[in-house]
Amino acid sequence: MAALFCAGAVQAQTAIMPDEFGAAAEGQTYWYSENGYHYGAEQYFEDQTVIWQDRDGNCLRGSWYAAGPQMCFVYENDPEPDCWTMSRTDDGRVMIESTRLPDDPAVPPLVLELIRRTPLPIACTGPLLGV
């Protein structure tokens, strides 16, 4: 994974393998940000299924699997997997970086930071209300 630039300084990173990330995430909801702004939340279940909630509160069911060093997600609305690499910076932050190739090669990969972890479920609006 390429080094990430945070607050003008390069942070060294240690890779987190998908099974390690998945084991830590089971039974948890993780909240993610992009450049300091809320991006979404994901609730992880023991059977490698997830519920993703975007910043607008809409939810999708999905599942994840390990593909080498990548953690790949398939959601009910898209058969193409979204794959990510995970790492921990020297200051302890967990970063995930999209490995899906964008249609425009000039677009940089999406990099999200794990900002909160809670055992509480996400509150979905719409079809998954009450999940």
C-alpha positions as CSV (number, residue, x, y, z in Angstrom):
1,M,0.0,0.0,0.0
2,A,1.3,3.4,-0.8
3,A,2.1,5.8,2.0
4,L,-0.7,8.1,3.0
5,F,-0.2,11.8,3.5
6,C,-1.7,13.0,6.8
7,A,-1.5,16.6,8.0
8,G,1.4,17.2,5.6
9,A,3.5,14.4,7.0
10,V,4.1,10.9,5.7
11,Q,2.9,8.2,8.2
12,A,4.5,4.8,8.2
13,Q,1.9,2.1,8.1
14,T,1.6,-1.6,9.1
15,A,-0.7,-3.8,7.1
16,I,-3.7,-5.3,8.8
17,M,-4.7,-8.7,7.3
18,P,-8.5,-9.1,6.5
19,D,-9.0,-12.0,9.0
20,E,-7.4,-9.9,11.8
21,F,-9.6,-6.9,10.8
22,G,-12.7,-9.1,10.5
23,A,-12.1,-10.8,13.9
24,A,-11.8,-7.4,15.6
25,A,-14.8,-6.0,13.8
26,E,-17.2,-8.9,14.6
27,G,-20.2,-7.7,16.7
28,Q,-19.1,-4.1,16.2
29,T,-20.1,-1.1,14.2
30,Y,-17.3,1.0,12.7
31,W,-17.7,4.6,11.7
32,Y,-15.5,6.0,8.9
33,S,-14.5,9.4,7.8
34,E,-13.0,10.8,4.6
35,N,-10.8,13.9,5.0
36,G,-12.4,14.5,8.4
37,Y,-16.0,14.2,7.2
38,H,-18.4,11.4,8.1
39,Y,-18.4,8.9,5.2
40,G,-20.5,6.0,6.6
41,A,-20.8,3.2,9.1
42,E,-20.6,-0.5,8.8
43,Q,-21.9,-3.2,11.2
44,Y,-20.0,-6.5,11.2
45,F,-21.6,-9.8,12.1
46,E,-20.0,-13.1,13.0
47,D,-20.9,-14.8,9.7
48,Q,-18.9,-12.3,7.6
49,T,-22.0,-10.4,6.7
50,V,-22.3,-6.6,7.1
51,I,-24.8,-3.7,6.9
52,W,-23.3,-0.6,5.3
53,Q,-24.9,2.7,6.1
54,D,-24.0,5.7,3.9
55,R,-23.8,9.3,5.2
56,D,-27.5,9.8,4.3
57,G,-28.7,6.9,6.5
58,N,-29.4,4.5,3.7
59,C,-28.4,0.9,4.4
60,L,-27.3,-2.1,2.3
61,R,-26.7,-5.7,3.3
62,G,-23.5,-7.3,2.1
63,S,-20.8,-9.8,2.9
64,W,-17.0,-9.8,3.0
65,Y,-14.3,-12.3,2.2
66,A,-10.5,-12.2,2.2
67,A,-8.7,-12.0,-1.1
68,G,-5.0,-12.2,-0.1
69,P,-4.2,-8.9,1.7
70,Q,-7.5,-7.4,0.6
71,M,-10.9,-7.4,2.3
72,C,-13.6,-7.5,-0.4
73,F,-17.2,-6.6,0.1
74,V,-20.2,-7.5,-2.1
75,Y,-23.4,-5.6,-1.5
76,E,-27.0,-6.4,-2.5
77,N,-27.0,-3.6,-5.1
78,D,-23.8,-4.5,-7.0
79,P,-22.3,-7.9,-7.8
80,E,-18.8,-6.4,-8.3
81,P,-16.7,-6.5,-5.2
82,D,-15.3,-3.4,-3.5
83,C,-11.9,-4.4,-2.1
84,W,-9.8,-2.6,0.5
85,T,-6.4,-2.8,2.1
86,M,-6.2,-2.0,5.8
87,S,-3.3,-0.5,7.8
88,R,-2.4,1.0,11.1
89,T,-0.4,4.2,11.2
90,D,2.5,4.8,13.7
91,D,0.1,6.9,15.8
92,G,-2.5,4.1,16.0
93,R,-5.0,5.2,13.4
94,V,-6.7,2.6,11.3
95,M,-6.9,3.5,7.6
96,I,-8.6,1.6,4.8
97,E,-7.8,2.3,1.1
98,S,-10.0,1.2,-1.8
99,T,-8.2,-1.0,-4.3
100,R,-11.1,-0.9,-6.9
101,L,-9.8,0.8,-10.1
102,P,-11.9,3.9,-10.8
103,D,-13.1,4.5,-14.3
104,D,-10.8,7.6,-14.5
105,P,-7.2,6.7,-13.6
106,A,-6.6,10.3,-12.6
107,V,-9.0,9.8,-9.6
108,P,-7.0,8.8,-6.5
109,P,-8.1,5.8,-4.4
110,L,-10.6,6.4,-1.7
111,V,-8.9,6.5,1.7
112,L,-11.1,6.3,4.9
113,E,-10.1,6.5,8.5
114,L,-11.8,4.4,11.2
115,I,-12.9,7.1,13.7
116,R,-15.3,5.2,16.1
117,R,-16.0,1.7,17.2
118,T,-19.1,0.7,19.1
119,P,-21.1,-2.5,19.9
120,L,-24.3,-0.6,19.2
121,P,-26.2,-1.4,15.9
122,I,-26.7,1.2,13.3
123,A,-30.2,2.7,12.9
124,C,-31.2,2.3,9.3
125,T,-33.7,4.4,7.5
126,G,-35.7,2.8,4.7
127,P,-36.0,-0.9,4.0
128,L,-33.7,-2.1,6.8
129,L,-35.4,0.0,9.4
130,G,-35.0,-1.5,12.9
131,V,-32.0,-3.6,12.0
